[in-house]
């Protein structure tokens, strides 16, 4: 199954015109349209109504079989309450040939949506504190494991941590 991230990891060339196959960039953007729509718990029909298109057109955008016009992508971003940049996260930097590796996962976007849906500000802050603490604990444990591996291999240990 094609996922948003593995298309470029396999070295797919975006410039090679293969008939009957959608562009990997269009598929990537379509994956993100579907992800954002599902996070908002909307059907393809409901999104189509919001942007004045049929569900079939939304379906084609999500599959990447139809290219999304810039003005339509702006409408979709607005209807789904996501920044326009959301659709491009995780795409390779084609100018430098590097992958953008800091794109949030589906779980990350779900956590973000859940936290923002908490109306009580104090509870939202507590959830963030808990998440930061968990992330810190995990980072510390990964750092300690890395230090042990470096020590065993004879590599010098890092003196500071970010």
C-alpha positions in Angstrom: 0.0 0.0 0.0 1.3 3.5 -0.8 1.8 5.8 2.0 2.6 9.5 2.0 6.1 9.1 3.1 7.3 5.9 1.4 6.9 7.2 -2.2 9.9 9.4 -2.0 12.0 7.0 0.1 11.8 4.6 -2.8 13.4 7.2 -5.0 10.4 7.9 -7.2 11.3 10.5 -9.8 8.7 13.3 -9.9 9.7 14.3 -13.4 9.3 11.0 -15.2 5.9 11.1 -17.0 4.3 7.7 -16.5 0.9 7.6 -18.1 -2.0 6.2 -16.0 -0.1 6.8 -12.8 -0.6 9.8 -10.5 2.4 12.0 -9.7 3.9 11.1 -6.3 3.5 14.8 -5.3 -0.2 14.7 -6.1 -0.5 11.4 -4.2 1.3 13.0 -1.2 -1.0 16.1 -1.2 -4.0 13.8 -1.6 -2.9 11.7 1.5 -2.7 14.9 3.5 -6.2 16.0 2.3 -7.6 12.7 3.4 -5.8 12.8 6.7 -7.0 16.3 7.5 -10.6 15.4 6.4 -10.6 12.3 8.7 -9.2 14.3 11.6 -12.2 16.6 11.2 -14.5 13.5 11.0 -15.9 14.7 7.6 -17.1 12.5 4.8 -15.9 13.2 1.2 -19.4 14.4 0.5 -19.4 16.9 3.4 -16.0 18.3 2.3 -17.3 18.5 -1.2 -20.2 20.6 -0.1 -17.9 22.9 1.9 -15.8 23.6 -1.2 -18.6 23.3 -3.8 -17.4 20.1 -5.5 -18.7 16.6 -5.8 -17.5 13.8 -3.5 -16.1 12.1 -6.7 -13.8 15.1 -7.2 -12.7 15.0 -3.6 -12.1 11.3 -4.0 -9.9 11.9 -7.1 -7.9 14.6 -5.2 -7.3 12.2 -2.3 -6.1 9.4 -4.6 -3.9 11.9 -6.5 -5.5 11.0 -9.8 -6.5 14.7 -10.3 -4.2 17.5 -9.6 -5.5 20.1 -7.1 -5.5 23.7 -8.2 -3.9 26.2 -5.8 -7.2 28.0 -5.3 -8.9 24.7 -4.5 -6.2 23.7 -2.1 -6.7 27.1 -0.3 -10.4 26.3 0.0 -9.7 22.8 1.3 -7.3 24.1 3.9 -9.8 26.6 5.0 -12.6 24.1 5.2 -10.5 21.7 7.2 -8.9 24.4 9.4 -5.3 23.4 8.6 -2.5 25.7 7.4 -1.8 25.4 3.7 1.7 24.1 4.5 0.1 21.0 6.1 -0.4 19.5 2.6 3.3 19.9 1.7 4.8 18.6 5.0 7.1 15.6 4.4 7.8 16.4 0.8 11.4 16.2 -0.2 13.2 19.5 -0.7 13.6 19.1 -4.5 16.1 22.0 -4.8 18.5 20.2 -2.4 17.5 16.6 -2.9 16.9 16.2 0.9 13.9 14.7 2.7 12.0 16.9 5.1 12.1 14.5 8.1 10.3 16.6 10.7 6.7 16.1 9.4 4.3 15.2 12.1 2.8 11.7 12.0 -0.9 10.9 11.8 -0.8 10.3 15.6 0.9 13.7 16.1 -1.9 15.5 14.2 -4.5 13.5 16.1 -2.9 14.5 19.4 -2.9 18.1 18.3 -6.5 18.0 17.3 -7.5 16.4 20.6 -5.5 18.9 22.7 -7.0 21.9 20.8 -10.5 20.4 21.4 -10.1 20.7 25.2 -12.0 23.9 26.0 -10.6 24.3 29.6 -7.3 26.2 29.4 -6.0 24.7 32.6 -6.6 21.2 31.5 -5.0 21.9 28.1 -1.8 23.2 29.9 -1.7 20.1 32.1 -2.0 17.8 29.1 0.9 19.7 27.5 3.0 19.4 30.6 2.4 15.6 30.7 3.3 15.3 27.0 6.5 17.3 27.5 7.4 15.2 30.5 6.9 12.0 28.6 8.9 13.3 25.6 11.7 14.4 27.9 11.8 11.0 29.6 11.9 9.2 26.3 14.6 11.6 25.0 16.7 11.0 28.1 16.3 7.2 27.8 17.3 7.3 24.1 20.2 9.6 25.0 21.4 7.2 27.8 21.1 4.2 25.4 23.1 6.1 22.8 25.7 7.0 25.4 26.0 3.3 26.4 26.5 2.3 22.8 29.1 5.0 22.2 30.9 3.9 25.4 30.9 0.3 24.3 32.2 1.2 20.9 34.9 3.5 22.2 33.4 6.6 20.7 33.7 9.8 22.8 30.6 10.7 24.8 28.7 13.9 24.1 29.2 16.4 26.9 26.0 18.4 26.3 22.4 17.5 25.3 20.0 19.7 23.4 
